[in-house]
């Protein structure tokens, strides 16, 4: 029996989806437009000539008497994404290993002072001698799967003896990894009115794409007799929290209301230390959310983790990690379970040596779950994690290249020197990065403490960064930030080189508080000075305050990007409460003006409530048209320092299944779908001193 090719199956599915969505016979011919002209990819040997140009990454060819060298291109805009290497020498007598991969392989937080290529070089030189093997570092930050394959093809020009590939954290459908037509998602929603059908589709296509990548690498390996070692990424299961505890796809408004009540009870039980109650309530949250919420599984996993039930906790931590695969919005990079399982199955078939880091890290930790010992954030490795990963790769490389063999257990004990200043600055960057992604005060404080413990003189640098954080001006334009960069090492400079000068700036008070707590012990008076600066920069001025700016409306940049992902130009309330904050020097009367409306998902005429520092300020009925609410906040409600204003929206009324066709229509029109409940929208929200 002849089976249709995957390309033809996907094409047929896209055409069928368009036909099923068509409402009139006369538009049926349009269902085929733009699809039948696509040519399936030719099956032919993979060669270096498949690359788009003669370069290898950012290195351009330079002929020399003893062979072809590759020289770094001058003024390349992507220089900070690549290894700090000016020149790749012509191939000599040494065995040449090419390292490919994403930011984890780049040594994020440490590079260029330490990275996986350096660790691998030290380990191999110790085992085989300094003249036996050379490492060519082609790892690149933020690399997609397609870019990885193109680079693997162009790197054939370097005459490699083996590849080490460390990738998979960027393999996400929103990055173009899984080839899913919007028509397919639309059809699934029309037929089932259930997001779980979309989840199944996305997982299937993600698995197909991962298998295709392995096939392409396998073809390259076979055609060029090139051994490939693939390092399967792991995730920081024990320490990483869901970065934005935001909206969910609840089946009915009643389900959403029940979930919020159970979550509040679970958080209260967590504060009381009642693990049994937390576990019971977390299970209820999971049942109500029906597989679309990571908070319930994460809470239950922590309960089981505290009881030393590691395998049960691992499954739930992995479930919490994987839920974001099928949901829109910016999420931290990770290697999803469906990708891991596909690579485990595909690698042996393709003749690729797979280093299963989830299993290797578990063995290294004696069965414990991966945590901050191995990871600085969600997926970027510490020095210890890097050495274990590179020792595991080196074990196979020694065998493949006919060098004296050693087990990874022995290789990981090879001394790899990393300067204390490099370690300290990596912890400082990790604190910043964790705060950006909405992590808790414990992990941020831990990284700041470790940074200063390793390098006490970093306190002055930390204070400069703290001053830059408190300023309203774009980070790159702050003199304190320029001083911070000048007094820092190259790892910090490279990290912030990725920050665009005009980038939107938030005010992460959790990061500020953690830094102030630590610096106050070393430099008394820091807290008062920073509080005065926050008041001067973010306090009420004569022109008033726009509460929709990131410093007032979001707790972290990850949350801000999630809320503004569709670029509508106004604030969307994706939860039933919308918190805002502002600084005030003293108790005083303030005037406010709020322009908002309810969405079609909320019945017109329902009541909105505004609370200031926990006290009820006003209630008003809203409709679906923009409505202006203005009035005065009495001085009794305002406190010196930071103040909160929380808008409580009315409940939605529409079951999610009733909106499935609306979402399908949006997808068919190539419009950004309104997948989550939107309780209300805010056009503007201003406060100022009372006249």
Buried (B, 14 or more C-beta within 10 A) or exposed (E): EEEEEEEEEBBEBBBBBBBBBBEEEEEEEEBEEEBEEEEEEEEEEBBBEBBEEEBBBBBBBEEEEEEBBBBBBEEBEEBBBBBBBEEBBBBEEBBBBBBBBBBBBBBBBBBBBBBBBBBBBBBBBBBBEEEBBBBBBBBBBBBBBEBBBBBBBBBBBBBBBBBBBBBBBBBBBBEEBBBBBBBBBBBBBBEBBBBBBBBBBBBEBBBBBBBBBBBBBBBBBBEBEBBBBBBBBBBBBBBBBBBBBBBBBBBBBEBBBBBBEBBEBBBEBBEEEBBEBBBBBBBBBBBBBBBBBBBBBBBBBBBBBEEEEBEBBBBBBBBBBBBBBBBBBBBBBBBBBBBBEBBBBBBEEBEBBBBBBBEBBBBBBEEBBBBBBBBBBBBBBBBBBBBBBBBBBBBBBBBBBEBEBBEBEBBBEBEBEBEEBBBBBBBBBBBBBBBBBBBEBEBBBBBBBBBBBBBEEBBBBBBBBBBBBBBEEBBBEBEBBBBBBEBBBBBBBBBBEEEEEEEBBBBBBBBBBBBBBBBBEEBEEBBEBBBEBBBBBBBBEEEBBBBBBBBBBBBBBBBBBBBBBEEEEBBBBBBBEBBBBBBBEEBBBBBBBBBBBBBBBBBEEBEBBBBBBEEEBBEEEBEBEBBEBEEEBBBEBBBEEBBEBBBBBBBBEBBBBEBBBBBBBBBBEEEEBBBBBBBBBBBBBBBBBEE
